[in-house]
């Protein structure tokens, strides 16, 4: 650890923390997530952080200063939140424990050894047995995932007897030699992380509580076995791992031959578990591969903006999707940069995190909101909604010492939760529902926990209480807790992810617990992204990393982020201006000078770029006139009468994983409904589908799974209709369906909301055979304009011919008028 003793970054002040560590702790970066953030209120200047110790008088002065601030805070009556009594906190802690056991016992009774519990049907979800949900099932490996993911929670609860029983079950029943394709990312964070954390805690209670004397490191060996099964995924030219791997065959599985794409978070959320695995087993290959992957990701950042995209090619390192934010597809990459510094003490990860963090706060942050931008054009927003996964970000900001924006974003999310009961899977910039599902995710509760530990503000206890009571009221069922399919209707989904037990209930329990009442010193551990516990002492087991300063890759500015002034960090002062942020007015994204239609010039490159960034295509009409169309949409066009040229177009959304219908390209054919309608299992009407356009309903499996099934059945295109009654593109923003990174769908796939599809189904009821044409909406409009123009020209020419023919031979004026009226009154049948 060559530079560890001087590694006190400018994120933190050392004085407030060094007395919290045992004498054996010689590594400053070992300060845990929670302990470090006392610095938010006892902040010292950035340069002082280079020293390793602070004199006693300085500590006393800082403590006195903090007490004076606190007295002023109380005297000023700035805390309107009612303090929660110890009795109520203990009652909520016990209720959180009871919630855990309600779900845990339901899993053990009705689902074990399955990977997950299906809480509505009270049975287990097995890979290859339970009806497939498509690629969503890649998290499953038939290795009792929920139990492994939950083991360390049992230790936190002090339930050593059940922990011992569960460990024995895992050792005897779980094995990994399965011919199954699994997600590298999910298997690592849930299974490898779960086994390592359980192993560490098993040895801890064996030593300190005299239980499990028989345990000899079996779970560590299981983690090593699983780690080796994941290693083939790292055999790429860039070192960035594939998204999926076969547990038995590695990358030799036929279904993985076309594997090329992965997400940034998938490749960048490996290091904590693999480094711990290497240091506990003495086998360096795991940590080496994980470091190489992180280095490769850093190299492909956009050098101008310091932002990352969300999907990339593992062989070439090229970006496939350049959207940059802090939510789905990229979230835990940022988390693991910072926590790798905390756990391992490697300065380069702190420097990288700071560079990315500054870029995010410059381009992505819009007050309390976090809006995706394009990494190569960071001033251009790439979408108009936020997803629920970004709720982890305030917690990470707390760990890094930037409290004010953490309070702001958390307050915004809390208002969204109050508005919709749960935080929906995605919501728009005016806080309407974009995707209505809620999977009982832990990220918001996680951030609530860290904010409470950093501030001591009882407001966050009240927020946690609200979240707990909402779960009890709207998610609890006889067999556990069920995800919510749509927060607008409260309809349940037969799904309880393993993270509900490993994270959601764990953070609720910790929020209402006093740290001194826990059986372990929680400040001596780092939480992984799955809330597994890895001890900071792992850094002392050896360090295969190197100091970045040898490569002169960074400069001192990458470490300089001075703690903000303490007198501005009291959460209530930050929250107060945001009290009516959602209900009071609709937020608007600040923009520069707006381009007015009156000023638009078709030959101005800046004007064209502004229009293009809004997703608008310009169509020239001749004579200097143009018409603008939103090019994002597709059209599903049809005509009721085969002999008519009157076509009707219905708006549809595109997909990221299917061919794009550009220019004049279109697909035309008869439509047919899938049987079963969700198209997640084998279709019973396959013989009728060939060379037709299949229609399937959203739900039960991923969009790309439906597309693959339609393609295998011989369909020439797929229309996916929404499963939420009454949804409409007129009131909801259109979106592009996302895939899984495997580029194997060759048929066009489009999405329709319910009201739009009902128009199509109404026509289908009257007409048994209905042909539709799928094309870009802008091309349909262009085609429609061209057809109308030709029709008008034909009519004008015909009228001119009629007028000319009435002039010869000469006729009386009265007769001529009569003849002209007669001709013009005839229908344009011959036209």
C-alpha positions in Angstrom: 0.0 0.0 0.0 2.7 2.5 -1.1 0.7 5.7 -0.9 -2.2 4.7 1.3 -1.2 6.7 4.4 -1.3 9.9 2.4 -4.4 9.0 0.5 -6.8 11.2 2.4 -8.6 12.7 -0.6 -10.0 16.1 -0.7 -13.5 14.6 -0.4 -13.1 14.1 3.3 -11.7 15.5 6.5 -9.7 13.1 8.5 -10.1 14.6 12.0 -13.7 13.7 12.5 -13.1 10.1 11.5 -9.8 8.7 12.7 -10.9 8.2 16.2 -13.7 5.9 14.9 -11.4 3.2 13.7 -9.6 0.5 15.6 -5.9 0.8 16.2 -5.1 -1.8 13.5 -6.7 0.4 10.9 -3.8 2.1 9.1 -5.5 2.8 5.8 -7.4 6.1 5.7 -9.6 5.1 2.8 -11.0 2.4 5.0 -13.4 4.8 6.5 -16.9 3.5 5.9 -19.6 5.2 3.9 -21.4 6.4 6.9 -18.6 7.5 9.2 -17.0 9.5 6.4 -19.9 11.7 6.0 -19.7 13.2 9.5 -17.3 15.4 7.5 -20.3 17.0 5.9 -20.7 18.9 9.2 -17.1 18.9 10.4 -15.6 20.0 7.1 -12.0 21.0 6.8 -10.3 22.5 3.8 -9.3 20.3 1.0 -5.6 20.7 1.4 -5.8 19.6 5.1 -6.9 16.3 3.9 -3.5 15.3 2.7 -2.4 14.9 6.3 -3.0 11.7 8.2 -3.8 13.0 11.7 -5.0 16.2 13.3 -4.0 17.7 16.7 -6.3 17.3 19.6 -6.9 21.1 19.9 -8.0 21.2 16.3 -10.5 18.3 16.9 -11.8 20.1 20.0 -12.2 23.4 18.0 -14.0 21.6 15.2 -16.3 19.8 17.6 -17.1 23.1 19.4 -17.8 24.7 16.0 -20.2 21.9 15.1 -22.0 22.2 18.5 -22.3 26.0 18.0 -23.9 25.4 14.6 -26.2 22.9 16.0 -27.3 25.2 18.8 -28.0 28.0 16.3 -29.9 25.5 14.2 -32.1 24.5 17.1 -32.6 28.0 18.5 -33.5 29.2 15.0 -36.3 26.7 15.0 -35.3 25.4 11.6 -36.4 21.8 12.2 -40.1 21.5 11.5 -39.9 17.7 11.2 -41.2 16.1 14.4 -38.6 14.0 16.1 -39.3 10.3 16.3 -39.2 8.8 19.7 -36.9 5.9 20.5 -39.9 3.8 21.2 -41.4 4.4 17.7 -38.1 3.8 16.1 -37.8 0.4 17.8 -41.3 -0.4 16.8 -40.6 0.4 13.1 -37.3 -1.6 13.3 -39.2 -4.6 14.6 -41.8 -4.1 11.9 -39.1 -4.1 9.3 -37.8 -7.3 10.7 -41.3 -8.8 10.6 -41.7 -7.8 7.0 -38.4 -9.5 6.1 -39.5 -12.8 7.8 -42.9 -12.7 6.2 -41.2 -12.7 2.8 -38.4 -15.0 3.8 -40.6 -17.6 5.4 -42.9 -17.5 2.4 -39.9 -18.1 0.1 -38.6 -21.0 2.2 -42.0 -22.6 2.6 -43.3 -22.2 -1.0 -40.3 -21.6 -3.3 -37.0 -23.0 -2.0 -34.8 -24.2 -3.8 -36.1 -22.0 -6.6 -34.3 -18.8 -7.4 -37.3 -16.6 -6.7 -40.7 -16.6 -5.0 -43.8 -15.9 -7.1 -45.9 -14.3 -4.3 -49.3 -14.4 -6.0 -49.2 -18.0 -7.0 -47.2 -19.1 -3.9 -44.7 -21.1 -5.8 -41.1 -20.9 -6.9 -39.7 -19.6 -10.2 -37.4 -22.1 -11.9 -35.4 -21.5 -15.0 -36.7 -23.7 -17.8 -39.8 -24.9 -15.8 -41.8 -21.8 -15.0 -43.1 -20.0 -18.1 -40.3 -17.9 -19.6 -40.2 -14.2 -19.3 -37.6 -14.0 -22.0 -34.2 -12.4 -21.3 -35.5 -11.1 -18.0 -34.9 -14.7 -16.7 -31.1 -14.4 -17.3 -30.8 -13.4 -13.7 -31.9 -17.0 -12.8 -29.5 -19.9 -12.7 -31.4 -22.5 -10.7 -29.0 -21.8 -7.8 -31.3 -20.7 -5.0 -30.5 -17.1 -5.6 -32.9 -15.6 -3.1 -31.5 -17.6 -0.2 -27.9 -16.9 -1.1 -28.7 -13.2 -1.6 -30.3 -13.0 1.8 -27.7 -14.8 4.0 -26.0 -11.7 5.4 -29.3 -10.1 6.3 -29.9 -13.0 8.8 -26.6 -12.2 10.5 -27.5 -8.5 10.8 -30.7 -9.5 12.5 -28.8 -11.7 14.9 -30.6 -14.8 13.8 -27.5 -17.1 14.0 -29.6 -20.3 14.2 -31.4 -19.6 10.9 -28.2 -18.4 9.3 -26.5 -21.7 10.2 -29.4 -23.7 8.8 -29.5 -21.6 5.6 -25.7 -22.0 5.1 -26.0 -25.8 5.5 -28.7 -25.8 2.8 -26.6 -23.7 0.4 -23.6 -25.9 0.9 -25.6 -29.1 0.3 -28.1 -28.1 -2.4 -26.5 -25.3 -4.5 -24.3 -26.2 -7.4 -23.3 -24.3 -10.5 -22.6 -26.9 -13.2 -25.7 -26.0 -15.1 -26.2 -25.7 -18.9 -27.8 -22.3 -18.4 -27.0 -18.8 -19.8 -26.9 -16.2 -17.0 -26.2 -12.5 -16.7 -22.6 -11.9 -15.6 -23.5 -8.7 -13.8 -26.5 -10.1 -11.8 -24.7 -13.4 -11.0 -21.8 -11.5 -9.7 -23.6 -9.0 -7.5 -26.2 -11.4 -6.1 -24.4 -14.8 -6.0 -20.7 -14.1 -5.8 -21.3 -11.1 -3.5 -23.8 -13.1 -1.4 -21.5 -16.0 -0.9 -18.5 -13.8 0.0 -20.4 -11.7 2.5 -21.9 -14.8 4.1 -18.4 -16.4 4.3 -17.0 -13.3 6.0 -19.8 -13.1 8.5 -19.7 -16.8 9.1 -16.1 -16.6 10.1 -16.8 -13.5 12.2 -19.6 -15.1 14.3 -17.6 -18.3 14.5 -14.8 -16.4 16.2 -16.9 -13.9 18.2 -20.1 -15.8 19.1 -18.8 -19.4 19.2 -21.3 -20.7 16.7 -20.8 -22.7 13.5 -17.6 -24.4 14.7 -17.9 -26.9 11.8 -17.6 -24.2 9.1 -14.4 -24.4 7.0 -14.8 -21.9 4.3 -17.1 -23.9 2.0 -18.9 -20.8 0.7 -15.6 -19.1 -0.3 -14.8 -22.2 -2.4 -18.3 -22.0 -3.9 -17.7 -18.3 -4.8 -14.3 -19.2 -6.4 -16.0 -22.0 -8.4 -18.7 -19.5 -9.6 -16.1 -16.9 -10.3 -14.2 -19.2 -12.6 -17.4 -19.9 -14.5 -17.8 -16.2 -15.1 -14.2 -15.7 -16.3 -14.8 -16.8 -20.0 -17.0 -13.7 -20.4 -13.8 -11.6 -20.0 -12.1 -13.1 -23.1 -12.7 -10.1 -25.4 -10.3 -7.9 -27.3 -11.0 -5.0 -25.0 -11.1 -6.8 -21.7 -14.7 -5.7 -21.2 -16.8 -8.7 -20.4 -19.7 -10.1 -22.3 -23.1 -9.5 -20.8 -23.9 -13.2 -20.5 -22.1 -16.5 -20.1 -23.1 -20.2 -20.0 -22.3 -21.6 -16.5 -21.1 -24.9 -18.0 -20.0 -24.1 -21.5 -18.6 -20.6 -21.1 -18.9 -18.6 -24.3 -19.1 -21.8 -26.5 -22.9 -21.8 -26.3 -24.4 -21.4 -29.7 -26.8 -18.7 -28.4 -23.8 -16.6 -27.4 -21.9 -16.6 -30.7 -23.4 -13.3 -31.7 -22.9 -11.7 -28.3 -21.3 -8.3 -28.8 -23.0 -5.7 -26.6 -23.1 -4.9 -22.9 -24.1 -2.0 -20.7 -21.7 0.2 -18.9 -23.0 -0.8 -15.5 -22.9 -4.5 -16.4 -19.1 -4.3 -17.2 -18.3 -1.8 -14.5 -19.9 -3.5 -11.5 -17.5 -6.4 -11.0 -14.5 -5.1 -9.1 -15.6 -5.1 -5.5 -16.7 -8.8 -5.5 -13.8 -10.0 -7.7 -11.2 -8.0 -5.7 -12.6 -9.5 -2.5 -12.6 -13.0 -4.1 -8.9 -12.6 -5.1 -7.8 -11.3 -1.7 -9.6 -13.9 0.3 -8.5 -16.9 -1.9 -5.1 -15.6 -2.9 -6.0 -16.1 -6.6 -5.2 -12.8 -8.4 -6.9 -13.5 -11.7 -10.3 -12.3 -10.6 -9.1 -8.8 -9.5 -6.8 -8.5 -12.4 -9.7 -9.1 -14.9 -12.0 -6.7 -13.1 -9.3 -3.9 -13.0 -8.7 -4.4 -16.8 -12.4 -4.0 -17.5 -12.5 -0.8 -15.5 -9.4 0.5 -17.3 -11.0 -0.3 -20.7 -14.2 1.6 -19.8 -12.2 4.6 -18.6 -10.4 4.7 -21.9 -13.5 4.9 -24.0 -15.1 7.8 -22.1 -15.8 10.9 -24.2 -12.7 12.9 -23.7 -14.5 16.2 -24.3 -17.3 15.8 -21.8 -15.9 13.0 -19.5 -19.3 11.3 -19.9 -20.0 7.6 -20.6 -22.7 6.1 -22.8 -24.9 3.2 -21.7 -24.3 0.4 -24.2 -21.1 -0.6 -26.0 -19.5 -3.2 -28.2 -17.3 -5.4 -26.1 -15.0 -6.3 -29.0 -14.4 -2.9 -30.6 -15.2 -0.6 -27.6 -17.5 1.5 -29.8 -20.5 3.0 -28.2 -23.9 1.6 -29.3 -26.0 3.9 -27.2 -24.6 7.3 -26.3 -27.2 8.3 -23.7 -25.5 9.4 -20.6 -27.1 9.8 -17.2 -27.0 8.2 -13.7 -29.9 5.7 -14.1 -30.4 2.3 -15.8 -27.4 1.0 -17.8 -24.8 3.1 -16.1 -25.7 3.6 -12.4 -23.6 1.2 -10.5 -20.5 2.0 -12.6 -20.2 5.3 -10.8 -20.9 3.6 -7.5 -18.1 1.1 -8.0 -15.6 3.7 -9.0 -16.0 5.4 -5.7 -16.4 2.3 -3.6 -13.3 0.7 -5.2 -11.4 3.6 -3.8 -13.0 3.1 -0.4 -12.4 -0.7 -0.3 -9.1 -1.0 -2.1 -7.4 2.3 -1.6 -6.5 2.8 -5.2 -6.3 6.6 -5.9 -7.1 6.3 -9.6 -10.7 5.3 -8.9 -11.2 8.4 -6.8 -9.8 10.5 -9.6 -11.9 8.9 -12.2 -15.0 9.2 -10.0 -14.4 12.9 -9.5 -14.0 13.5 -13.3 -17.2 11.7 -14.0 -19.0 13.3 -11.1 -18.1 16.9 -12.2 -19.3 16.1 -15.7 -22.6 14.7 -14.4 -23.2 17.7 -12.2 -22.3 20.0 -15.2 -24.4 18.4 -17.9 -26.9 15.9 -16.4 -28.0 17.7 -13.2 -30.8 20.2 -13.6 -31.5 21.3 -10.1 -32.9 18.3 -8.3 -33.6 16.5 -11.6 -31.1 14.3 -13.5 -31.9 14.2 -17.2 -30.0 12.1 -19.7 -27.9 13.8 -22.3 -25.9 12.6 -25.3 -22.3 12.0 -24.2 -20.9 13.5 -27.4 -23.4 16.5 -27.4 -23.9 17.0 -23.6 -26.0 20.1 -24.0 -28.7 18.0 -25.9 -31.1 16.0 -23.8 -31.6 12.5 -25.0 -34.9 11.7 -23.3 -37.7 13.4 -21.4 -38.0 11.0 -18.5 -36.1 9.7 -15.4 -36.0 6.1 -14.2 -36.3 4.8 -10.7 -32.8 3.5 -10.6 -31.3 6.9 -10.3 -32.7 7.0 -6.7 -29.3 5.6 -5.6 -27.5 8.8 -6.6 -28.3 10.9 -3.5 -26.8 8.1 -1.4 -23.6 8.1 -3.4 -23.5 11.9 -3.2 -23.6 11.5 0.6 -20.7 9.1 0.5 -18.7 11.6 -1.6 -19.5 14.5 0.8 -21.7 16.5 -1.5 -24.8 16.8 0.7 -26.8 19.7 -0.7 -27.7 18.2 -4.1 -28.3 14.8 -2.4 -30.9 16.5 -0.2 -32.5 18.2 -3.2 -32.7 15.1 -5.5 -34.0 13.0 -2.6 -36.7 15.5 -1.8 -37.8 15.5 -5.5 -38.0 11.7 -5.4 -40.0 11.8 -2.1 -42.5 14.1 -3.7 -42.8 11.8 -6.7 -43.4 8.9 -4.3 -46.1 10.9 -2.4 -47.7 11.8 -5.7 -47.9 8.3 -7.1 -47.8 6.1 -3.9 -44.7 4.4 -5.2 -41.9 5.8 -7.3 -42.8 4.5 -10.8 -40.2 2.7 -12.9 -39.9 5.9 -14.9 -41.5 9.3 -14.7 -41.4 12.3 -17.0 -39.8 15.7 -16.4 -43.3 17.0 -15.3 -43.5 14.0 -13.0 -46.2 12.1 -14.8 -45.9 8.3 -15.1 -43.8 7.0 -18.0 -43.5 3.4 -17.0 -46.0 2.5 -14.2 -44.3 -0.6 -12.7 -42.8 -0.7 -9.2 -40.6 -3.6 -8.4 -40.1 -2.8 -4.7 -36.7 -1.4 -5.5 -34.4 -0.4 -2.6 -32.5 2.6 -4.0 -34.7 5.3 -2.6 -34.7 3.7 0.9 -30.9 3.2 0.6 -30.4 7.0 0.0 -32.8 7.7 2.8 -30.6 5.6 5.1 -27.4 7.3 4.2 -28.9 10.8 4.4 -30.1 10.0 7.9 -26.8 8.6 9.0 -25.0 11.7 7.6 -27.4 14.4 9.0 -29.3 12.9 11.9 -32.4 14.7 10.6 -35.5 12.8 11.7 -37.2 13.9 8.5 -35.5 10.9 6.9 -37.0 8.6 9.6 -40.4 9.9 8.7 -39.7 9.3 5.0 -38.6 5.7 5.8 -41.8 5.2 7.9 -43.9 6.4 4.9 -42.1 3.9 2.6 -42.5 1.1 5.1 -46.2 1.7 5.6 -46.8 2.0 1.9 -45.2 -1.4 1.3 -47.3 -2.9 4.1 -50.5 -1.5 2.7 -50.1 -1.9 -1.1 -47.5 -4.7 -1.6 -48.0 -7.2 1.1 -49.8 -10.4 0.1 -50.3 -13.8 1.7 -47.1 -15.2 0.3 -44.6 -12.3 0.7 -44.6 -9.0 -1.1 -45.7 -8.6 -4.7 -44.3 -6.1 -7.2 -46.8 -3.5 -8.5 -47.6 -3.9 -12.2 -49.0 -0.3 -12.4 -48.9 2.2 -9.7 -52.0 3.9 -11.1 -54.2 0.9 -10.6 -52.3 -0.9 -7.8 -52.5 -4.2 -9.7 -49.9 -6.7 -8.5 -47.4 -8.7 -10.5 -46.4 -12.2 -9.6 -42.9 -11.2 -8.8 -40.7 -10.7 -5.8 -37.0 -10.1 -6.7 -34.3 -11.3 -4.4 -33.2 -7.7 -3.7 -36.4 -7.2 -1.8 -34.9 -9.4 0.9 -31.3 -8.5 0.5 -31.6 -4.8 0.2 -35.1 -3.2 0.7 -35.8 -4.7 4.1 -32.2 -4.6 5.1 -32.0 -0.8 4.6 -35.3 -0.3 6.4 -34.1 -2.3 9.3 -30.8 -0.3 9.5 -32.6 3.0 9.1 -34.5 2.4 12.3 -31.7 0.7 14.2 -29.1 2.3 16.4 -25.6 1.3 15.1 -24.5 0.4 18.6 -27.3 -2.2 18.8 -26.0 -4.1 15.8 -23.9 -7.2 16.3 -21.3 -5.8 13.9 -19.7 -2.4 13.5 -21.5 -1.4 10.3 -19.0 1.4 9.8 -16.2 -1.1 9.2 -17.9 -2.4 6.0 -18.6 -1.2 2.5 -22.0 -2.0 1.0 -21.9 -3.5 -2.5 -24.5 -2.5 -5.0 -26.6 -5.5 -3.7 -26.1 -4.3 -0.1 -23.7 -7.2 0.7 -21.1 -6.4 3.3 -17.4 -6.4 2.5 -15.0 -5.4 5.3 -12.6 -2.5 4.9 -9.9 -4.8 6.3 -9.8 -6.5 2.9 -7.4 -3.8 1.7 -4.8 -5.2 4.2 -4.8 -8.6 2.6 -2.7 -7.4 -0.3 -3.0 -4.9 -3.1 -2.4 -5.8 -6.7 -3.3 -2.3 -7.9 -0.8 0.4 -8.7 -0.7 4.1 -8.1 -2.0 6.0 -11.1 0.7 8.7 -10.5 3.2 6.4 -12.0 1.4 6.8 -15.3 0.8 10.5 -14.8 -2.7 9.9 -15.9 -4.3 12.4 -13.6 -3.4 15.7 -12.0 -4.1 17.2 -8.6 -7.3 18.9 -9.8 -8.9 15.4 -10.0 -8.7 15.3 -6.2 -9.8 18.8 -5.4 -13.4 19.2 -4.4 -13.5 21.2 -1.2 -16.2 20.4 1.3 -19.0 23.0 1.1 -19.7 25.4 3.8 -21.3 23.7 6.8 -23.7 26.5 7.6 -25.6 25.9 4.3 -26.0 22.2 4.7 -28.8 21.7 7.1 -31.3 19.6 5.2 -34.4 21.5 6.1 -33.0 24.7 4.6 -32.3 22.9 1.4 -35.7 21.1 1.3 -37.8 24.2 2.1 -37.5 25.9 -1.3 -38.5 22.5 -2.9 -41.5 21.9 -0.8 -43.9 22.5 -3.7 -41.5 21.6 -6.4 -43.9 19.1 -8.0 -47.4 20.2 -6.9 -46.8 23.9 -7.1 -45.6 24.3 -10.6 -44.4 22.3 -13.5 -40.6 22.4 -13.7 -39.0 23.6 -16.9 -35.5 22.8 -18.1 -33.5 26.0 -18.4 -32.6 26.7 -22.0 -30.7 29.3 -23.9 -32.2 31.6 -26.4 -35.2 29.9 -28.0 -35.4 29.5 -31.8 -38.6 31.1 -33.0 -40.5 29.8 -36.1 -40.3 33.3 -37.5 -36.5 33.2 -37.4 -36.0 29.7 -38.7 -33.9 29.4 -41.9 -33.6 26.1 -43.7 -30.1 27.0 -44.9 -28.8 27.8 -41.4 -26.7 24.9 -40.0 -27.3 25.9 -36.4 -31.1 26.1 -37.0 -31.1 22.7 -38.6 -29.0 21.2 -35.8 -31.4 22.6 -33.2 -34.3 21.1 -35.0 -32.5 17.8 -35.4 -31.7 17.6 -31.7 -35.4 17.8 -31.0 -36.0 14.8 -33.2 -37.6 16.7 -36.0 -37.2 16.0 -39.7 -37.7 18.7 -42.3 -39.5 17.9 -45.6 -39.1 20.3 -48.5 -42.4 21.2 -50.3 -40.8 23.3 -53.1 -41.0 27.0 -53.7 -39.0 27.6 -50.5 -41.6 26.0 -48.2 -40.8 23.3 -45.7 -42.8 21.2 -43.3 -41.5 19.8 -40.1 -42.3 16.3 -38.7 -41.2 14.5 -35.5 -39.1 11.7 -37.0 -39.1 9.6 -33.8 -42.4 7.9 -34.5 -43.4 5.1 -36.8 -46.8 4.8 -38.6 -49.0 1.8 -38.9 -51.1 2.7 -41.9 -54.2 1.0 -43.2 -57.1 1.5 -45.5 -60.6 0.1 -44.9 -61.5 -0.1 -48.6 -58.9 -2.0 -50.8 -60.0 0.1 -53.8 -59.5 3.4 -52.0 -56.5 5.5 -51.7 -57.6 6.9 -48.3 -55.1 5.6 -45.8 -55.2 6.2 -42.1 -52.0 6.2 -40.0 -51.7 5.3 -36.3 -48.7 6.5 -34.3 -46.3 3.8 -33.1 -42.9 3.8 -31.3 -39.7 2.2 -32.6 -37.3 -0.2 -30.9 -33.6 -0.2 -30.3 -33.1 -3.8 -31.3 -34.9 -4.1 -34.7 -34.1 -2.8 -38.1 -35.0 0.9 -38.6 -37.4 1.6 -41.4 -35.6 4.6 -43.0 -36.4 6.5 -46.1 -39.0 4.9 -48.3 -38.6 1.5 -46.8 -41.8 -0.1 -45.4 -43.2 -3.5 -44.5 -46.7 -4.4 -45.6 -48.8 -7.4 -44.8 -51.9 -8.9 -43.2 -52.0 -8.7 -39.4 -52.7 -11.7 -37.2 -53.0 -11.9 -33.4 -50.6 -14.0 -31.4 -51.9 -17.0 -29.5 -51.2 -16.7 -26.6 -51.6 -13.0 -26.9 -48.6 -12.1 -24.7 -46.3 -14.2 -27.0 -43.9 -15.2 -24.3 -44.2 -19.0 -24.7 -44.5 -21.2 -27.8 -47.2 -19.9 -30.2 -50.0 -22.3 -31.0 -50.9 -20.6 -34.3 -47.4 -20.7 -35.8 -48.6 -22.1 -39.2 -50.9 -19.1 -39.7 -48.2 -16.5 -38.9 -45.8 -17.0 -41.8 -45.2 -13.9 -43.8 -47.7 -11.9 -41.8 -47.5 -9.1 -39.3 -47.9 -10.4 -35.8 -49.6 -8.5 -33.0 -48.7 -9.3 -29.4 -49.5 -7.7 -26.0 -47.0 -6.2 -23.7 -46.2 -8.0 -20.5 -44.8 -11.2 -18.9 -41.5 -11.1 -20.9 -39.2 -8.6 -22.6 -40.0 -6.8 -25.9 -37.0 -8.5 -27.6 -38.2 -11.9 -26.4 -41.5 -11.4 -28.2 -39.6 -10.2 -31.3 -37.4 -13.4 -31.4 -40.5 -15.6 -31.0 -42.3 -13.7 -33.8 -39.2 -14.0 -36.0 -38.8 -17.7 -35.4 -42.5 -18.2 -36.3 -42.0 -16.6 -39.7 -43.6 -13.2 -39.1 -42.4 -10.3 -41.2 -42.9 -7.7 -38.5 -44.2 -7.4 -34.9 -46.6 -4.9 -33.4 -46.6 -4.8 -29.6 -49.7 -3.3 -28.0 -49.8 -1.8 -24.5 -51.3 -3.8 -21.7 -52.5 -0.8 -19.7 -56.1 0.1 -20.6 -56.7 3.7 -21.8 -53.0 4.5 -22.4 -52.5 6.8 -25.4 -49.7 8.5 -27.3 -51.7 11.7 -27.0 -51.2 11.9 -23.2 -48.1 9.7 -22.7 -44.6 10.2 -24.3 -43.7 7.7 -26.9 -40.5 5.6 -26.2 -38.2 3.3 -28.0 -38.3 -0.3 -26.8 -35.0 -1.4 -25.4 -33.2 -4.8 -26.1 -30.6 -6.8 -24.3 -27.5 -6.0 -26.4 -27.7 -9.0 -28.7 -28.3 -7.9 -32.3 -30.2 -10.9 -33.7 -33.7 -9.4 -34.5 -34.1 -8.8 -38.3 -37.8 -7.9 -38.4 -39.2 -4.5 -37.7 -40.9 -4.1 -34.3 -43.1 -1.2 -33.2 -45.1 -0.3 -30.1 -48.6 1.0 -29.8 -50.5 2.4 -26.8 -53.9 0.9 -26.0 -56.1 3.7 -27.5 -54.2 3.7 -30.8 -54.4 -0.1 -31.0 -58.1 -0.1 -30.3 -58.6 1.8 -33.5 -56.9 -0.9 -35.4 -58.7 -3.7 -33.6 -62.1 -2.0 -34.3 -61.3 -2.1 -38.0 -60.2 -5.7 -37.7 -63.5 -6.7 -36.1 -65.3 -5.4 -39.2 -62.8 -6.7 -41.7 -61.4 -10.2 -41.2 -58.4 -9.6 -43.4 -56.6 -6.3 -42.8 -53.4 -5.3 -44.5 -51.3 -2.7 -42.8 -48.1 -0.8 -43.8 -45.4 -0.1 -41.2 -43.2 2.9 -42.1 -41.8 6.1 -40.6 -44.4 8.6 -39.8 -42.5 11.3 -41.6 -42.4 9.1 -44.7 -46.1 8.5 -44.5 -46.7 12.2 -44.3 -44.4 12.8 -47.2 -46.1 10.1 -49.2 -49.5 11.6 -48.3 -48.4 15.1 -49.3 -47.0 13.8 -52.6 -50.2 11.9 -53.3 -52.4 14.9 -52.5 -50.1 17.1 -54.7 -50.4 14.7 -57.7 -54.2 14.5 -57.2 -54.5 18.2 -57.2 -52.3 18.5 -60.3 -54.4 15.9 -62.1 -57.6 17.7 -61.1 -56.3 21.1 -62.3 -55.1 19.6 -65.6 -58.5 17.9 -66.2 -60.3 21.1 -65.5 -58.1 23.0 -67.9 -58.8 20.3 -70.6 -62.5 20.6 -70.0 -62.4 24.4 -70.3 -60.4 24.1 -73.5 -62.8 21.6 -75.0 -65.8 23.8 -74.4 -64.2 26.7 -76.4 -64.2 24.7 -79.7 -66.5 24.3 -81.6 -68.2 27.6 -80.8 -71.4 27.4 -78.8 -73.9 29.8 -77.4 -72.9 31.2 -74.0 -75.9 29.6 -72.4 -75.2 26.1 -73.8 -71.5 26.4 -73.0 -72.3 27.2 -69.4 -74.7 24.3 -69.2 -72.1 21.9 -70.6 -69.4 23.1 -68.2 -71.6 22.7 -65.2 -72.6 19.3 -66.3 -69.0 18.2 -66.7 -67.9 19.6 -63.4 -70.8 18.0 -61.6 -69.6 14.5 -62.6 -67.7 12.4 -60.0 -63.9 12.2 -60.6 -64.2 8.5 -61.2 -61.9 8.5 -64.2 -59.3 10.5 -62.2 
